[in-house]
Amino acid sequence: MFKLYMGRAGTGHRRGYIYENPSMETYCLVRFHTDFFYEVNGVRRIGKAGDCILHRPGTSISHGPLSAHTAFVNDWLRFFFDEEELAFMDSLPYDVAVSLEESERFTACFADIRREQHLHDPLSPRLISNAIFQLLTVLKRSEHSQINQENTLYRTFVTLRSTFHARCGEPWTLERMAKHSGYSTSHFCALYKSFFGISPIDDLLDRRLELAKELIAQKTHQIQEIAALCGFSSLHYFSEFFKKRTGKSPSEY
């Protein structure tokens, strides 16, 4: 059985407000109504309106708006549970933003909890426990769906990356690369870096450098030809880039 420690719904904070506090001895469930950042044990990430996060007891957490000039609105609960719920709790996603699929059901459960808190009759604890279980069930199911979507998206980006690498000599820009993905430039860059740990432009430059090394080793092309084949607009820029990365000029390599 789940037991509510503290709860509040539709919490509106002053602009630029940042919540910062360890989650003490209770679990903390937060649903955000505005875009936000969250920091867990020193690691900072970004989430969007509608996302939900579950924190374990003792986790060092902070949440806040992306800009000091914007609002910060969320719903949150602090709760604990009986030993019989331990296996269920161990299966849940922690400290990561999850995009909710059944958002209306989630909202209804929060409303039920508010209502039972107000009524506070002998039946309220059981009904609140049931509502918390439903909230966590929605979270768990949404995580499964999110993982499947992320896996599909990852495979799509692996294909895109292979295209950029195979055609690295073309005049790629961030805008052109993003257009191939179907996302905005900022969203494309964020996804690319989350999947591969490097920005798309830096990754492209790394691939161009490797291609240049391969072509130089073949000794079948002039340096100026290699610069063009690797997508560099001028021999001067190529030579500077190559020396900065390798410590040698193309002709010395």
C-alpha positions, -999 to 999 in steps of 0.1 A, spaced: 0 0 0 12 35 -9 11 63 17 11 99 8 36 121 26 29 154 9 13 166 -23 4 196 -42 -11 201 -77 -8 228 -103 20 244 -84 30 277 -100 64 292 -89 78 327 -94 97 332 -126 132 317 -125 124 297 -94 147 266 -89 137 238 -66 168 222 -49 166 197 -22 174 160 -16 144 138 -17 148 129 20 132 96 31 104 95 6 100 89 -31 93 120 -52 71 120 -83 70 152 -104 50 161 -135 61 192 -153 38 216 -171 65 238 -185 99 231 -202 126 226 -176 160 215 -167 167 189 -140 199 180 -123 203 146 -105 235 140 -85 253 167 -104 242 156 -139 221 182 -158 195 174 -184 166 190 -203 130 180 -202 98 192 -219 63 202 -207 43 170 -200 73 149 -189 74 131 -155 103 121 -133 104 97 -103 132 101 -77 144 77 -51 148 87 -14 181 105 -8 186 116 -44 202 150 -47 179 168 -71 171 203 -85 145 214 -111 139 247 -127 128 266 -158 151 269 -189 152 306 -185 152 328 -154 124 349 -171 99 320 -176 74 304 -153 79 270 -137 48 249 -130 46 213 -119 26 187 -99 44 167 -73 39 140 -46 61 126 -19 52 91 -8 64 59 7 51 23 5 47 -10 23 72 -38 18 48 -57 -4 52 -30 -31 90 -34 -32 93 -55 -63 70 -31 -82 90 -1 -71 123 -17 -82 110 -21 -117 103 16 -122 124 42 -141 142 66 -118 158 101 -123 150 103 -160 123 124 -178 96 102 -192 71 114 -218 36 103 -206 13 85 -230 -18 84 -208 -16 121 -197 -54 124 -191 -54 94 -168 -24 108 -150 -42 142 -145 -73 124 -133 -53 105 -107 -38 137 -93 -73 151 -91 -84 120 -72 -56 124 -47 -64 161 -41 -101 152 -36 -93 124 -11 -69 147 8 -97 171 12 -123 145 22 -99 127 45 -124 100 56 -115 63 65 -116 53 29 -92 80 17 -59 62 24 -69 32 3 -81 54 -26 -50 76 -25 -28 44 -25 -47 32 -56 -43 65 -73 -5 65 -67 -3 30 -80 -21 41 -112 3 71 -116 33 48 -113 17 23 -137 13 50 -163 49 60 -158 61 24 -163 41 18 -194 52 52 -209 88 42 -203 84 10 -223 69 30 -252 96 57 -249 124 30 -251 109 15 -282 106 50 -298 142 59 -289 155 26 -303 137 33 -336 150 69 -336 185 57 -328 185 33 -358 173 62 -380 202 84 -368 227 56 -374 216 55 -410 218 93 -412 253 93 -398 264 66 -423 251 89 -451 270 119 -438 302 99 -434 299 83 -469 293 117 -484 316 138 -461 331 156 -491 298 174 -498 292 209 -485 272 199 -455 258 226 -431 239 220 -399 207 232 -416 212 207 -445 220 178 -421 189 186 -400 167 188 -431 177 152 -439 165 142 -404 132 160 -405 139 178 -372 146 214 -364 183 222 -363 184 225 -325 165 193 -320 186 175 -345 219 186 -328 206 176 -294 195 141 -306 227 136 -325 249 144 -296 228 123 -272 232 93 -295 269 96 -305 284 119 -278 296 144 -304 281 173 -324 272 166 -360 298 191 -373 326 178 -352 317 143 -362 318 153 -399 352 170 -395 366 139 -378 354 118 -407 369 143 -432 402 140 -414 402 102 -415 394 103 -452 422 128 -458 447 105 -440 435 76 -462 439 96 -494 474 109 -485 485 73 -477 474 62 -511 497 88 -528 475 90 -558 461 125 -554 476 160 -551 470 178 -518 447 202 -534 426 174 -548 424 158 -514 412 190 -499 384 192 -524 375 155 -521 373 159 -483 349 189 -485 373 217 -477 366 249 -496 403 260 -498 437 244 -496 447 269 -470 419 260 -447 425 223 -452 462 226 -444 455 246 -412 429 222 -401 450 192 -408 481 205 -390 460 216 -360 446 181 -357 478 160 -364 507 183 -357 519 180 -393 510 196 -426 494 173 -452 526 172 -472 546 162 -441 522 135 -430 
